[in-house]
């Protein structure tokens, strides 16, 4: 009779490979550069990845539909922290 004398060695589990480091989460802030009035449109454009000209055109167009656009802009001016 022959015995199976196979020995196995214990190896600790390997850590899962890590991907590339995650970028810091975007924050909605008013930048110091690239602003025209208060930087609200520039901050929204940077946060959403939309061209700042498009955001400014939408903001100006919203002024023609009542005071809601102005109220939102002023609220953004006070609520968005400066960069």
VEXDREN-745187 format. One record per atom (N, C-alpha, C): residue in one letter; x, y, z. Coordinates in steps of 0.001 Angstrom, whole numbers, plus 500000, padded with zeros to 6 digits. Each point is the difference from the previous one (the first is absolute). Layout:
> r c1 c2 c3
> A X Y Z
...
//
This chain:
> r c1 c2 c3
> X 500821 498827 500000
> X 499179 501173 500000
> X 500876 501251 500000
> X 499618 500925 499187
> X 500732 501251 500018
> X 499072 501095 500481
> X 500541 500830 500819
> X 499219 501122 500513
> X 500292 501246 499188
> X 499011 500798 499892
> X 500174 501284 499322
> X 500529 500982 501032
> X 501227 500400 499892
> X 500630 500888 500975
> X 500188 501395 499411
> X 499034 500424 499306
> X 500083 501327 499401
> X 499743 501048 501071
> X 500907 500950 500141
> X 499866 501059 500995
> X 499643 501297 499293
> X 499079 500716 500577
> X 499651 501310 499455
> X 500409 501056 501004
> X 500445 501090 499504
> X 500376 501100 500873
> X 498884 501030 499977
> X 499847 500662 501102
> X 498957 501016 500129
> X 500552 501329 499517
> X 499267 500640 499138
> X 500363 501358 499597
> X 498795 500893 500288
> X 500267 501137 500617
> X 498880 500888 500346
> X 499320 500509 498733
> X 498722 500335 500096
> X 499290 500492 498814
> X 500627 501293 499503
> X 500057 500140 498703
> X 500578 501184 499387
> X 498970 501125 499983
> X 500486 501214 500180
> X 499110 501166 499938
> X 499562 500210 498554
> X 498788 500468 499854
> X 499476 500267 498666
> X 500811 501128 499371
> X 500302 499905 498720
> X 500771 501068 499369
> X 499214 501304 500025
> X 500702 501062 500306
> X 499382 501318 500068
> X 500074 500664 498637
> X 498935 500676 499627
> X 499967 500736 498742
> X 500721 501324 500173
> X 499886 500845 499014
> X 500625 501312 500116
> X 499353 500783 501130
> X 500742 500905 500612
> X 499423 500760 501113
> X 498806 500816 499533
> X 499005 500054 500851
> X 498783 500737 499671
> X 500244 501499 500132
> X 499445 500748 499090
> X 500105 501452 500071
> X 499100 500506 501118
> X 500355 501130 500533
> X 499183 500599 501043
> X 498629 500339 499423
> X 498947 499847 500783
> X 498670 500307 499475
> X 499887 501483 499644
> X 499249 500257 498944
> X 499812 501383 499578
> X 499178 500740 501043
> X 500347 501253 500205
> X 499223 500852 500886
> X 499478 501161 499184
> X 498811 500419 500324
> X 499390 501142 499326
> X 500492 501257 500689
> X 500991 500651 499398
> X 500578 501215 500566
> X 500039 501085 498935
> X 500129 501229 500465
> X 500160 501131 499083
> X 501501 500239 499824
> X 500520 499834 498789
> X 501441 500175 499799
> X 500395 501467 500065
> X 501250 500217 500329
> X 500517 501373 500036
> X 500371 500494 498609
> X 500313 499074 499102
> X 500364 500392 498637
> X 498874 499630 499034
> X 499857 500771 498935
> X 498996 499711 498990
> X 498599 500445 500352
> X 499856 500844 500984
> X 498656 500459 500372
> X 499702 501332 499355
> X 498708 500249 499795
> X 499588 501291 499452
> X 499369 500851 501097
> X 498995 499467 500675
> X 499382 500745 501097
> X 500401 499378 501332
> X 499342 498927 500354
> X 500291 499365 501283
> X 500647 498643 499875
> X 500079 499470 498786
> X 500619 498704 499790
> X 499058 498822 500094
> X 498707 500263 500129
> X 499030 498913 500138
> X 499945 499175 498719
> X 499897 500649 498854
> X 499933 499264 498730
> X 501291 499241 499736
> X 501146 500603 500317
> X 501282 499322 499808
> X 500096 498777 500907
> X 499493 500105 501221
> X 500022 498867 500919
> X 499082 498876 499550
> X 498815 500353 499523
> X 499062 498991 499508
> X 500576 499325 498749
> X 500614 500784 499127
> X 500591 499436 498787
> X 501131 499048 500338
> X 500845 500367 500930
> X 501109 499136 500396
> X 499483 498726 500665
> X 498967 500114 500806
> X 499444 498840 500712
> X 499341 499009 499047
> X 499266 500514 499004
> X 499263 499129 499090
> X 500802 499598 498772
> X 501091 500707 499707
> X 500793 499689 498820
> X 499450 500605 498723
> X 499092 500941 500140
> X 499402 500687 498847
> X 500797 501280 499763
> X 500056 500437 498746
> X 500700 501237 499674
> X 499361 501167 500751
> X 500832 500897 500522
> X 499504 501111 500811
> X 499113 500929 499177
> X 500239 500125 498709
> X 499166 500853 499147
> X 498572 499475 499943
> X 499849 498700 499942
> X 498654 499399 499960
> X 499272 500278 501315
> X 500708 499835 501112
> X 499374 500245 501314
> X 499602 501464 500126
> X 500840 500900 499527
> X 499674 501432 500073
> X 498808 500346 499119
> X 499930 499404 498805
> X 498852 500253 499121
> X 498702 499489 500620
> X 500050 498855 500640
> X 498806 499464 500671
> X 499612 500904 501166
> X 500980 500518 500735
> X 499707 500894 501125
> X 499352 501296 499516
> X 500524 500559 498928
> X 499418 501236 499459
> X 498613 499732 499439
> X 499826 498877 499303
> X 498685 499661 499450
> X 498980 499792 501111
> X 500445 499459 501146
> X 499056 499773 501099
> X 499521 501309 500615
> X 500748 501084 499812
> X 499557 501297 500509
> X 498775 500523 499243
> X 499834 499564 498765
> X 498851 500436 499214
> X 498717 499261 500369
> X 500117 498957 500784
> X 498823 499216 500390
> X 499609 500269 501445
> X 500236 501192 500478
> X 499620 500362 501356
> X 501215 500160 500884
> X 499740 500233 501245
> X 501097 500244 500942
> X 500621 498721 500557
> X 499529 498849 499561
> X 500538 498748 500532
> X 501494 499865 499712
> X 500439 500399 498810
> X 501416 499925 499653
> X 500849 500880 500892
> X 499515 501202 500288
> X 500741 500913 500870
> X 500047 499468 501430
> X 498906 499419 500449
> X 499956 499445 501366
> X 500979 498831 500121
> X 500046 499135 498995
> X 500916 498856 500026
> X 501444 500485 499956
> X 500291 501024 499193
> X 501358 500529 499917
> X 500433 500606 501331
> X 499137 500796 500609
> X 500339 500619 501289
> X 500141 498929 501083
> X 499168 498971 499957
> X 500119 498909 500969
> X 501341 499290 499805
> X 500388 499768 498759
> X 501300 499389 499734
> X 501140 500883 500465
> X 499829 501299 499876
> X 501030 500938 500437
> X 500235 499901 501499
> X 498926 499820 500758
> X 500140 499921 501457
> X 500273 498593 500510
> X 499519 498981 499289
> X 500119 498625 500511
> X 501248 499272 499517
> X 500521 500365 498827
> X 501184 499310 499473
> X 501251 500600 500644
> X 500838 499163 500611
> X 501222 500535 500595
> X 500987 500436 498920
> X 500802 500984 500344
> X 501017 500466 499064
> X 501194 499064 500039
> X 500596 499796 498871
> X 501142 499082 499879
> X 501216 500519 500744
//
